[in-house]
């Protein structure tokens, strides 16, 4: 049985915060893409 390194609570918190930040940035990119598509569709319908 191999030994697993125990990570400190602070390390886990830091990793979670950076992952959360990455996820939030990805969500923003997706929201922007959706907004662009909606605008394009509305312009097409207006024509």
mmCIF entry with sequence, helices, sheets and N, C-alpha, C, O atoms, coordinates in Angstrom:
data_MODEL
# 
_entry.id   MODEL 
# 
_entity.id                         1 
_entity.type                       polymer 
_entity.pdbx_number_of_molecules   1 
# 
_entity_poly.entity_id                      1 
_entity_poly.type                           'polypeptide(L)' 
_entity_poly.nstd_linkage                   no 
_entity_poly.nstd_monomer                   no 
_entity_poly.pdbx_seq_one_letter_code       
;(UNK)(UNK)(UNK)(UNK)(UNK)(UNK)(UNK)(UNK)(UNK)(UNK)(UNK)(UNK)(UNK)(UNK)(UNK)(UNK)
(UNK)(UNK)(UNK)(UNK)(UNK)(UNK)(UNK)(UNK)(UNK)(UNK)(UNK)(UNK)(UNK)(UNK)(UNK)(UNK)
(UNK)(UNK)(UNK)(UNK)(UNK)(UNK)(UNK)(UNK)(UNK)(UNK)(UNK)(UNK)(UNK)(UNK)(UNK)
;
_entity_poly.pdbx_seq_one_letter_code_can   XXXXXXXXXXXXXXXXXXXXXXXXXXXXXXXXXXXXXXXXXXXXXXX 
_entity_poly.pdbx_strand_id                 A 
# 
loop_
_entity_poly_seq.entity_id 
_entity_poly_seq.num 
_entity_poly_seq.mon_id 
_entity_poly_seq.hetero 
1 1  UNK n 
1 2  UNK n 
1 3  UNK n 
1 4  UNK n 
1 5  UNK n 
1 6  UNK n 
1 7  UNK n 
1 8  UNK n 
1 9  UNK n 
1 10 UNK n 
1 11 UNK n 
1 12 UNK n 
1 13 UNK n 
1 14 UNK n 
1 15 UNK n 
1 16 UNK n 
1 17 UNK n 
1 18 UNK n 
1 19 UNK n 
1 20 UNK n 
1 21 UNK n 
1 22 UNK n 
1 23 UNK n 
1 24 UNK n 
1 25 UNK n 
1 26 UNK n 
1 27 UNK n 
1 28 UNK n 
1 29 UNK n 
1 30 UNK n 
1 31 UNK n 
1 32 UNK n 
1 33 UNK n 
1 34 UNK n 
1 35 UNK n 
1 36 UNK n 
1 37 UNK n 
1 38 UNK n 
1 39 UNK n 
1 40 UNK n 
1 41 UNK n 
1 42 UNK n 
1 43 UNK n 
1 44 UNK n 
1 45 UNK n 
1 46 UNK n 
1 47 UNK n 
# 
_struct_asym.id          A 
_struct_asym.entity_id   1 
# 
_struct_conf.conf_type_id            HELX_P 
_struct_conf.id                      HELX_P1 
_struct_conf.pdbx_PDB_helix_id       AA1 
_struct_conf.beg_label_comp_id       UNK 
_struct_conf.beg_label_asym_id       A 
_struct_conf.beg_label_seq_id        9 
_struct_conf.pdbx_beg_PDB_ins_code   ? 
_struct_conf.end_label_comp_id       UNK 
_struct_conf.end_label_asym_id       A 
_struct_conf.end_label_seq_id        46 
_struct_conf.pdbx_end_PDB_ins_code   ? 
_struct_conf.beg_auth_comp_id        UNK 
_struct_conf.beg_auth_asym_id        A 
_struct_conf.beg_auth_seq_id         9 
_struct_conf.end_auth_comp_id        UNK 
_struct_conf.end_auth_asym_id        A 
_struct_conf.end_auth_seq_id         46 
_struct_conf.pdbx_PDB_helix_class    1 
_struct_conf.details                 ? 
_struct_conf.pdbx_PDB_helix_length   38 
# 
_struct_conf_type.id          HELX_P 
_struct_conf_type.criteria    ? 
_struct_conf_type.reference   ? 
# 
loop_
_atom_site.group_PDB 
_atom_site.id 
_atom_site.type_symbol 
_atom_site.label_atom_id 
_atom_site.label_alt_id 
_atom_site.label_comp_id 
_atom_site.label_asym_id 
_atom_site.label_entity_id 
_atom_site.label_seq_id 
_atom_site.pdbx_PDB_ins_code 
_atom_site.Cartn_x 
_atom_site.Cartn_y 
_atom_site.Cartn_z 
_atom_site.occupancy 
_atom_site.B_iso_or_equiv 
_atom_site.pdbx_formal_charge 
_atom_site.auth_seq_id 
_atom_site.auth_comp_id 
_atom_site.auth_asym_id 
_atom_site.auth_atom_id 
_atom_site.pdbx_PDB_model_num 
ATOM 1   N N  . UNK A 1 1  ? 0.849   -1.200 0.000   1.00 0.00 ? 1  UNK A N  1 
ATOM 2   C CA . UNK A 1 1  ? 0.000   0.000  0.000   1.00 0.00 ? 1  UNK A CA 1 
ATOM 3   C C  . UNK A 1 1  ? 0.885   1.250  0.000   1.00 0.00 ? 1  UNK A C  1 
ATOM 4   O O  . UNK A 1 1  ? 1.738   1.414  0.873   1.00 0.00 ? 1  UNK A O  1 
ATOM 5   N N  . UNK A 1 2  ? 0.680   2.108  -0.963  1.00 0.00 ? 2  UNK A N  1 
ATOM 6   C CA . UNK A 1 2  ? 1.542   3.283  -0.993  1.00 0.00 ? 2  UNK A CA 1 
ATOM 7   C C  . UNK A 1 2  ? 0.961   4.409  -0.152  1.00 0.00 ? 2  UNK A C  1 
ATOM 8   O O  . UNK A 1 2  ? -0.245  4.483  0.086   1.00 0.00 ? 2  UNK A O  1 
ATOM 9   N N  . UNK A 1 3  ? 1.838   5.260  0.280   1.00 0.00 ? 3  UNK A N  1 
ATOM 10  C CA . UNK A 1 3  ? 1.447   6.344  1.165   1.00 0.00 ? 3  UNK A CA 1 
ATOM 11  C C  . UNK A 1 3  ? 1.032   7.562  0.344   1.00 0.00 ? 3  UNK A C  1 
ATOM 12  O O  . UNK A 1 3  ? 1.722   7.954  -0.597  1.00 0.00 ? 3  UNK A O  1 
ATOM 13  N N  . UNK A 1 4  ? -0.092  8.149  0.710   1.00 0.00 ? 4  UNK A N  1 
ATOM 14  C CA . UNK A 1 4  ? -0.582  9.332  0.001   1.00 0.00 ? 4  UNK A CA 1 
ATOM 15  C C  . UNK A 1 4  ? -0.155  10.568 0.789   1.00 0.00 ? 4  UNK A C  1 
ATOM 16  O O  . UNK A 1 4  ? -0.334  10.643 2.004   1.00 0.00 ? 4  UNK A O  1 
ATOM 17  N N  . UNK A 1 5  ? 0.413   11.533 0.066   1.00 0.00 ? 5  UNK A N  1 
ATOM 18  C CA . UNK A 1 5  ? 0.808   12.776 0.746   1.00 0.00 ? 5  UNK A CA 1 
ATOM 19  C C  . UNK A 1 5  ? -0.426  13.528 1.196   1.00 0.00 ? 5  UNK A C  1 
ATOM 20  O O  . UNK A 1 5  ? -1.375  13.709 0.434   1.00 0.00 ? 5  UNK A O  1 
ATOM 21  N N  . UNK A 1 6  ? -0.400  13.963 2.439   1.00 0.00 ? 6  UNK A N  1 
ATOM 22  C CA . UNK A 1 6  ? -1.525  14.750 2.940   1.00 0.00 ? 6  UNK A CA 1 
ATOM 23  C C  . UNK A 1 6  ? -1.292  16.208 2.584   1.00 0.00 ? 6  UNK A C  1 
ATOM 24  O O  . UNK A 1 6  ? -0.231  16.771 2.853   1.00 0.00 ? 6  UNK A O  1 
ATOM 25  N N  . UNK A 1 7  ? -2.286  16.793 1.985   1.00 0.00 ? 7  UNK A N  1 
ATOM 26  C CA . UNK A 1 7  ? -2.181  18.211 1.656   1.00 0.00 ? 7  UNK A CA 1 
ATOM 27  C C  . UNK A 1 7  ? -2.807  19.021 2.781   1.00 0.00 ? 7  UNK A C  1 
ATOM 28  O O  . UNK A 1 7  ? -3.769  18.592 3.418   1.00 0.00 ? 7  UNK A O  1 
ATOM 29  N N  . UNK A 1 8  ? -2.255  20.173 3.005   1.00 0.00 ? 8  UNK A N  1 
ATOM 30  C CA . UNK A 1 8  ? -2.796  21.008 4.072   1.00 0.00 ? 8  UNK A CA 1 
ATOM 31  C C  . UNK A 1 8  ? -4.113  21.629 3.629   1.00 0.00 ? 8  UNK A C  1 
ATOM 32  O O  . UNK A 1 8  ? -4.411  21.724 2.439   1.00 0.00 ? 8  UNK A O  1 
ATOM 33  N N  . UNK A 1 9  ? -4.876  22.039 4.601   1.00 0.00 ? 9  UNK A N  1 
ATOM 34  C CA . UNK A 1 9  ? -6.157  22.683 4.336   1.00 0.00 ? 9  UNK A CA 1 
ATOM 35  C C  . UNK A 1 9  ? -5.955  23.917 3.469   1.00 0.00 ? 9  UNK A C  1 
ATOM 36  O O  . UNK A 1 9  ? -6.735  24.170 2.550   1.00 0.00 ? 9  UNK A O  1 
ATOM 37  N N  . UNK A 1 10 ? -4.900  24.690 3.762   1.00 0.00 ? 10 UNK A N  1 
ATOM 38  C CA . UNK A 1 10 ? -4.622  25.906 2.995   1.00 0.00 ? 10 UNK A CA 1 
ATOM 39  C C  . UNK A 1 10 ? -4.359  25.587 1.525   1.00 0.00 ? 10 UNK A C  1 
ATOM 40  O O  . UNK A 1 10 ? -4.810  26.312 0.639   1.00 0.00 ? 10 UNK A O  1 
ATOM 41  N N  . UNK A 1 11 ? -3.628  24.497 1.267   1.00 0.00 ? 11 UNK A N  1 
ATOM 42  C CA . UNK A 1 11 ? -3.365  24.105 -0.117  1.00 0.00 ? 11 UNK A CA 1 
ATOM 43  C C  . UNK A 1 11 ? -4.658  23.748 -0.837  1.00 0.00 ? 11 UNK A C  1 
ATOM 44  O O  . UNK A 1 11 ? -4.867  24.131 -1.988  1.00 0.00 ? 11 UNK A O  1 
ATOM 45  N N  . UNK A 1 12 ? -5.517  23.015 -0.154  1.00 0.00 ? 12 UNK A N  1 
ATOM 46  C CA . UNK A 1 12 ? -6.793  22.634 -0.758  1.00 0.00 ? 12 UNK A CA 1 
ATOM 47  C C  . UNK A 1 12 ? -7.642  23.864 -1.059  1.00 0.00 ? 12 UNK A C  1 
ATOM 48  O O  . UNK A 1 12 ? -8.257  23.957 -2.121  1.00 0.00 ? 12 UNK A O  1 
ATOM 49  N N  . UNK A 1 13 ? -7.674  24.803 -0.123  1.00 0.00 ? 13 UNK A N  1 
ATOM 50  C CA . UNK A 1 13 ? -8.448  26.034 -0.317  1.00 0.00 ? 13 UNK A CA 1 
ATOM 51  C C  . UNK A 1 13 ? -7.897  26.811 -1.509  1.00 0.00 ? 13 UNK A C  1 
ATOM 52  O O  . UNK A 1 13 ? -8.659  27.305 -2.339  1.00 0.00 ? 13 UNK A O  1 
ATOM 53  N N  . UNK A 1 14 ? -6.567  26.917 -1.591  1.00 0.00 ? 14 UNK A N  1 
ATOM 54  C CA . UNK A 1 14 ? -5.930  27.651 -2.692  1.00 0.00 ? 14 UNK A CA 1 
ATOM 55  C C  . UNK A 1 14 ? -6.260  26.991 -4.034  1.00 0.00 ? 14 UNK A C  1 
ATOM 56  O O  . UNK A 1 14 ? -6.583  27.678 -5.004  1.00 0.00 ? 14 UNK A O  1 
ATOM 57  N N  . UNK A 1 15 ? -6.179  25.664 -4.085  1.00 0.00 ? 15 UNK A N  1 
ATOM 58  C CA . UNK A 1 15 ? -6.503  24.958 -5.326  1.00 0.00 ? 15 UNK A CA 1 
ATOM 59  C C  . UNK A 1 15 ? -7.960  25.166 -5.719  1.00 0.00 ? 15 UNK A C  1 
ATOM 60  O O  . UNK A 1 15 ? -8.270  25.387 -6.889  1.00 0.00 ? 15 UNK A O  1 
ATOM 61  N N  . UNK A 1 16 ? -8.852  25.093 -4.735  1.00 0.00 ? 16 UNK A N  1 
ATOM 62  C CA . UNK A 1 16 ? -10.276 25.281 -5.025  1.00 0.00 ? 16 UNK A CA 1 
ATOM 63  C C  . UNK A 1 16 ? -10.557 26.688 -5.532  1.00 0.00 ? 16 UNK A C  1 
ATOM 64  O O  . UNK A 1 16 ? -11.355 26.871 -6.452  1.00 0.00 ? 16 UNK A O  1 
ATOM 65  N N  . UNK A 1 17 ? -9.899  27.693 -4.929  1.00 0.00 ? 17 UNK A N  1 
ATOM 66  C CA . UNK A 1 17 ? -10.114 29.076 -5.362  1.00 0.00 ? 17 UNK A CA 1 
ATOM 67  C C  . UNK A 1 17 ? -9.639  29.285 -6.789  1.00 0.00 ? 17 UNK A C  1 
ATOM 68  O O  . UNK A 1 17 ? -10.314 29.947 -7.576  1.00 0.00 ? 17 UNK A O  1 
ATOM 69  N N  . UNK A 1 18 ? -8.474  28.722 -7.133  1.00 0.00 ? 18 UNK A N  1 
ATOM 70  C CA . UNK A 1 18 ? -7.977  28.925 -8.497  1.00 0.00 ? 18 UNK A CA 1 
ATOM 71  C C  . UNK A 1 18 ? -8.843  28.179 -9.500  1.00 0.00 ? 18 UNK A C  1 
ATOM 72  O O  . UNK A 1 18 ? -9.065  28.667 -10.609 1.00 0.00 ? 18 UNK A O  1 
ATOM 73  N N  . UNK A 1 19 ? -9.336  26.999 -9.125  1.00 0.00 ? 19 UNK A N  1 
ATOM 74  C CA . UNK A 1 19 ? -10.225 26.247 -10.016 1.00 0.00 ? 19 UNK A CA 1 
ATOM 75  C C  . UNK A 1 19 ? -11.540 27.006 -10.188 1.00 0.00 ? 19 UNK A C  1 
ATOM 76  O O  . UNK A 1 19 ? -12.084 27.067 -11.291 1.00 0.00 ? 19 UNK A O  1 
ATOM 77  N N  . UNK A 1 20 ? -12.044 27.576 -9.112  1.00 0.00 ? 20 UNK A N  1 
ATOM 78  C CA . UNK A 1 20 ? -13.279 28.357 -9.171  1.00 0.00 ? 20 UNK A CA 1 
ATOM 79  C C  . UNK A 1 20 ? -13.112 29.548 -10.107 1.00 0.00 ? 20 UNK A C  1 
ATOM 80  O O  . UNK A 1 20 ? -14.007 29.857 -10.894 1.00 0.00 ? 20 UNK A O  1 
ATOM 81  N N  . UNK A 1 21 ? -11.966 30.213 -10.018 1.00 0.00 ? 21 UNK A N  1 
ATOM 82  C CA . UNK A 1 21 ? -11.690 31.356 -10.889 1.00 0.00 ? 21 UNK A CA 1 
ATOM 83  C C  . UNK A 1 21 ? -11.671 30.923 -12.353 1.00 0.00 ? 21 UNK A C  1 
ATOM 84  O O  . UNK A 1 21 ? -12.231 31.602 -13.214 1.00 0.00 ? 21 UNK A O  1 
ATOM 85  N N  . UNK A 1 22 ? -11.022 29.787 -12.632 1.00 0.00 ? 22 UNK A N  1 
ATOM 86  C CA . UNK A 1 22 ? -11.001 29.270 -14.005 1.00 0.00 ? 22 UNK A CA 1 
ATOM 87  C C  . UNK A 1 22 ? -12.415 28.977 -14.492 1.00 0.00 ? 22 UNK A C  1 
ATOM 88  O O  . UNK A 1 22 ? -12.772 29.308 -15.623 1.00 0.00 ? 22 UNK A O  1 
ATOM 89  N N  . UNK A 1 23 ? -13.218 28.352 -13.628 1.00 0.00 ? 23 UNK A N  1 
ATOM 90  C CA . UNK A 1 23 ? -14.592 28.014 -14.000 1.00 0.00 ? 23 UNK A CA 1 
ATOM 91  C C  . UNK A 1 23 ? -15.409 29.274 -14.282 1.00 0.00 ? 23 UNK A C  1 
ATOM 92  O O  . UNK A 1 23 ? -16.191 29.314 -15.232 1.00 0.00 ? 23 UNK A O  1 
ATOM 93  N N  . UNK A 1 24 ? -15.223 30.313 -13.444 1.00 0.00 ? 24 UNK A N  1 
ATOM 94  C CA . UNK A 1 24 ? -15.965 31.558 -13.644 1.00 0.00 ? 24 UNK A CA 1 
ATOM 95  C C  . UNK A 1 24 ? -15.586 32.204 -14.972 1.00 0.00 ? 24 UNK A C  1 
ATOM 96  O O  . UNK A 1 24 ? -16.443 32.740 -15.674 1.00 0.00 ? 24 UNK A O  1 
ATOM 97  N N  . UNK A 1 25 ? -14.290 32.152 -15.318 1.00 0.00 ? 25 UNK A N  1 
ATOM 98  C CA . UNK A 1 25 ? -13.852 32.723 -16.593 1.00 0.00 ? 25 UNK A CA 1 
ATOM 99  C C  . UNK A 1 25 ? -14.449 31.951 -17.761 1.00 0.00 ? 25 UNK A C  1 
ATOM 100 O O  . UNK A 1 25 ? -14.836 32.541 -18.769 1.00 0.00 ? 25 UNK A O  1 
ATOM 101 N N  . UNK A 1 26 ? -14.522 30.627 -17.624 1.00 0.00 ? 26 UNK A N  1 
ATOM 102 C CA . UNK A 1 26 ? -15.109 29.803 -18.680 1.00 0.00 ? 26 UNK A CA 1 
ATOM 103 C C  . UNK A 1 26 ? -16.593 30.128 -18.835 1.00 0.00 ? 26 UNK A C  1 
ATOM 104 O O  . UNK A 1 26 ? -17.095 30.215 -19.956 1.00 0.00 ? 26 UNK A O  1 
ATOM 105 N N  . UNK A 1 27 ? -17.295 30.307 -17.720 1.00 0.00 ? 27 UNK A N  1 
ATOM 106 C CA . UNK A 1 27 ? -18.722 30.658 -17.758 1.00 0.00 ? 27 UNK A CA 1 
ATOM 107 C C  . UNK A 1 27 ? -18.907 31.997 -18.470 1.00 0.00 ? 27 UNK A C  1 
ATOM 108 O O  . UNK A 1 27 ? -19.822 32.149 -19.279 1.00 0.00 ? 27 UNK A O  1 
ATOM 109 N N  . UNK A 1 28 ? -18.039 32.970 -18.172 1.00 0.00 ? 28 UNK A N  1 
ATOM 110 C CA . UNK A 1 28 ? -18.131 34.276 -18.836 1.00 0.00 ? 28 UNK A CA 1 
ATOM 111 C C  . UNK A 1 28 ? -17.974 34.140 -20.344 1.00 0.00 ? 28 UNK A C  1 
ATOM 112 O O  . UNK A 1 28 ? -18.710 34.764 -21.108 1.00 0.00 ? 28 UNK A O  1 
ATOM 113 N N  . UNK A 1 29 ? -17.003 33.311 -20.777 1.00 0.00 ? 29 UNK A N  1 
ATOM 114 C CA . UNK A 1 29 ? -16.795 33.110 -22.217 1.00 0.00 ? 29 UNK A CA 1 
ATOM 115 C C  . UNK A 1 29 ? -18.039 32.504 -22.857 1.00 0.00 ? 29 UNK A C  1 
ATOM 116 O O  . UNK A 1 29 ? -18.446 32.912 -23.945 1.00 0.00 ? 29 UNK A O  1 
ATOM 117 N N  . UNK A 1 30 ? -18.639 31.530 -22.180 1.00 0.00 ? 30 UNK A N  1 
ATOM 118 C CA . UNK A 1 30 ? -19.840 30.881 -22.714 1.00 0.00 ? 30 UNK A CA 1 
ATOM 119 C C  . UNK A 1 30 ? -20.993 31.881 -22.796 1.00 0.00 ? 30 UNK A C  1 
ATOM 120 O O  . UNK A 1 30 ? -21.712 31.928 -23.794 1.00 0.00 ? 30 UNK A O  1 
ATOM 121 N N  . UNK A 1 31 ? -21.164 32.684 -21.733 1.00 0.00 ? 31 UNK A N  1 
ATOM 122 C CA . UNK A 1 31 ? -22.245 33.676 -21.729 1.00 0.00 ? 31 UNK A CA 1 
ATOM 123 C C  . UNK A 1 31 ? -22.074 34.676 -22.866 1.00 0.00 ? 31 UNK A C  1 
ATOM 124 O O  . UNK A 1 31 ? -23.049 35.053 -23.515 1.00 0.00 ? 31 UNK A O  1 
ATOM 125 N N  . UNK A 1 32 ? -20.836 35.107 -23.110 1.00 0.00 ? 32 UNK A N  1 
ATOM 126 C CA . UNK A 1 32 ? -20.585 36.051 -24.205 1.00 0.00 ? 32 UNK A CA 1 
ATOM 127 C C  . UNK A 1 32 ? -20.929 35.424 -25.549 1.00 0.00 ? 32 UNK A C  1 
ATOM 128 O O  . UNK A 1 32 ? -21.524 36.075 -26.408 1.00 0.00 ? 32 UNK A O  1 
ATOM 129 N N  . UNK A 1 33 ? -20.557 34.167 -25.731 1.00 0.00 ? 33 UNK A N  1 
ATOM 130 C CA . UNK A 1 33 ? -20.854 33.478 -26.992 1.00 0.00 ? 33 UNK A CA 1 
ATOM 131 C C  . UNK A 1 33 ? -22.360 33.367 -27.190 1.00 0.00 ? 33 UNK A C  1 
ATOM 132 O O  . UNK A 1 33 ? -22.856 33.551 -28.302 1.00 0.00 ? 33 UNK A O  1 
ATOM 133 N N  . UNK A 1 34 ? -23.089 33.068 -26.117 1.00 0.00 ? 34 UNK A N  1 
ATOM 134 C CA . UNK A 1 34 ? -24.552 32.954 -26.205 1.00 0.00 ? 34 UNK A CA 1 
ATOM 135 C C  . UNK A 1 34 ? -25.159 34.307 -26.568 1.00 0.00 ? 34 UNK A C  1 
ATOM 136 O O  . UNK A 1 34 ? -26.045 34.386 -27.418 1.00 0.00 ? 34 UNK A O  1 
ATOM 137 N N  . UNK A 1 35 ? -24.677 35.377 -25.919 1.00 0.00 ? 35 UNK A N  1 
ATOM 138 C CA . UNK A 1 35 ? -25.194 36.716 -26.216 1.00 0.00 ? 35 UNK A CA 1 
ATOM 139 C C  . UNK A 1 35 ? -24.964 37.076 -27.681 1.00 0.00 ? 35 UNK A C  1 
ATOM 140 O O  . UNK A 1 35 ? -25.848 37.624 -28.339 1.00 0.00 ? 35 UNK A O  1 
ATOM 141 N N  . UNK A 1 36 ? -23.767 36.762 -28.186 1.00 0.00 ? 36 UNK A N  1 
ATOM 142 C CA . UNK A 1 36 ? -23.464 37.064 -29.594 1.00 0.00 ? 36 UNK A CA 1 
ATOM 143 C C  . UNK A 1 36 ? -24.415 36.325 -30.523 1.00 0.00 ? 36 UNK A C  1 
ATOM 144 O O  . UNK A 1 36 ? -24.907 36.898 -31.495 1.00 0.00 ? 36 UNK A O  1 
ATOM 145 N N  . UNK A 1 37 ? -24.677 35.054 -30.227 1.00 0.00 ? 37 UNK A N  1 
ATOM 146 C CA . UNK A 1 37 ? -25.585 34.273 -31.071 1.00 0.00 ? 37 UNK A CA 1 
ATOM 147 C C  . UNK A 1 37 ? -26.997 34.830 -31.025 1.00 0.00 ? 37 UNK A C  1 
ATOM 148 O O  . UNK A 1 37 ? -27.677 34.899 -32.049 1.00 0.00 ? 37 UNK A O  1 
ATOM 149 N N  . UNK A 1 38 ? -27.437 35.228 -29.833 1.00 0.00 ? 38 UNK A N  1 
ATOM 150 C CA . UNK A 1 38 ? -28.783 35.799 -29.708 1.00 0.00 ? 38 UNK A CA 1 
ATOM 151 C C  . UNK A 1 38 ? -28.894 37.089 -30.513 1.00 0.00 ? 38 UNK A C  1 
ATOM 152 O O  . UNK A 1 38 ? -29.880 37.305 -31.218 1.00 0.00 ? 38 UNK A O  1 
ATOM 153 N N  . UNK A 1 39 ? -27.876 37.948 -30.406 1.00 0.00 ? 39 UNK A N  1 
ATOM 154 C CA . UNK A 1 39 ? -27.898 39.203 -31.159 1.00 0.00 ? 39 UNK A CA 1 
ATOM 155 C C  . UNK A 1 39 ? -27.947 38.936 -32.660 1.00 0.00 ? 39 UNK A C  1 
ATOM 156 O O  . UNK A 1 39 ? -28.692 39.584 -33.394 1.00 0.00 ? 39 UNK A O  1 
ATOM 157 N N  . UNK A 1 40 ? -27.140 37.970 -33.106 1.00 0.00 ? 40 UNK A N  1 
ATOM 158 C CA . UNK A 1 40 ? -27.114 37.618 -34.528 1.00 0.00 ? 40 UNK A CA 1 
ATOM 159 C C  . UNK A 1 40 ? -28.490 37.146 -34.979 1.00 0.00 ? 40 UNK A C  1 
ATOM 160 O O  . UNK A 1 40 ? -28.976 37.536 -36.041 1.00 0.00 ? 40 UNK A O  1 
ATOM 161 N N  . UNK A 1 41 ? -29.107 36.307 -34.166 1.00 0.00 ? 41 UNK A N  1 
ATOM 162 C CA . UNK A 1 41 ? -30.421 35.756 -34.507 1.00 0.00 ? 41 UNK A CA 1 
ATOM 163 C C  . UNK A 1 41 ? -31.480 36.856 -34.551 1.00 0.00 ? 41 UNK A C  1 
ATOM 164 O O  . UNK A 1 41 ? -32.342 36.864 -35.430 1.00 0.00 ? 41 UNK A O  1 
ATOM 165 N N  . UNK A 1 42 ? -31.407 37.785 -33.592 1.00 0.00 ? 42 UNK A N  1 
ATOM 166 C CA . UNK A 1 42 ? -32.378 38.882 -33.568 1.00 0.00 ? 42 UNK A CA 1 
ATOM 167 C C  . UNK A 1 42 ? -32.215 39.766 -34.797 1.00 0.00 ? 42 UNK A C  1 
ATOM 168 O O  . UNK A 1 42 ? -33.202 40.234 -35.364 1.00 0.00 ? 42 UNK A O  1 
ATOM 169 N N  . UNK A 1 43 ? -30.964 39.997 -35.212 1.00 0.00 ? 43 UNK A N  1 
ATOM 170 C CA . UNK A 1 43 ? -30.721 40.803 -36.410 1.00 0.00 ? 43 UNK A CA 1 
ATOM 171 C C  . UNK A 1 43 ? -31.258 40.106 -37.648 1.00 0.00 ? 43 UNK A C  1 
ATOM 172 O O  . UNK A 1 43 ? -31.829 40.748 -38.530 1.00 0.00 ? 43 UNK A O  1 
ATOM 173 N N  . UNK A 1 44 ? -31.076 38.785 -37.716 1.00 0.00 ? 44 UNK A N  1 
ATOM 174 C CA . UNK A 1 44 ? -31.582 38.029 -38.865 1.00 0.00 ? 44 UNK A CA 1 
ATOM 175 C C  . UNK A 1 44 ? -33.104 38.087 -38.931 1.00 0.00 ? 44 UNK A C  1 
ATOM 176 O O  . UNK A 1 44 ? -33.679 38.195 -40.014 1.00 0.00 ? 44 UNK A O  1 
ATOM 177 N N  . UNK A 1 45 ? -33.757 38.015 -37.768 1.00 0.00 ? 45 UNK A N  1 
ATOM 178 C CA . UNK A 1 45 ? -35.221 38.060 -37.746 1.00 0.00 ? 45 UNK A CA 1 
ATOM 179 C C  . UNK A 1 45 ? -35.732 39.447 -38.114 1.00 0.00 ? 45 UNK A C  1 
ATOM 180 O O  . UNK A 1 45 ? -36.810 39.587 -38.692 1.00 0.00 ? 45 UNK A O  1 
ATOM 181 N N  . UNK A 1 46 ? -34.949 40.476 -37.776 1.00 0.00 ? 46 UNK A N  1 
ATOM 182 C CA . UNK A 1 46 ? -35.367 41.846 -38.053 1.00 0.00 ? 46 UNK A CA 1 
ATOM 183 C C  . UNK A 1 46 ? -35.326 42.160 -39.549 1.00 0.00 ? 46 UNK A C  1 
ATOM 184 O O  . UNK A 1 46 ? -36.032 43.048 -40.028 1.00 0.00 ? 46 UNK A O  1 
ATOM 185 N N  . UNK A 1 47 ? -34.498 41.427 -40.269 1.00 0.00 ? 47 UNK A N  1 
ATOM 186 C CA . UNK A 1 47 ? -34.365 41.703 -41.712 1.00 0.00 ? 47 UNK A CA 1 
ATOM 187 C C  . UNK A 1 47 ? -35.588 41.283 -42.496 1.00 0.00 ? 47 UNK A C  1 
ATOM 188 O O  . UNK A 1 47 ? -35.627 41.450 -43.715 1.00 0.00 ? 47 UNK A O  1 
# 
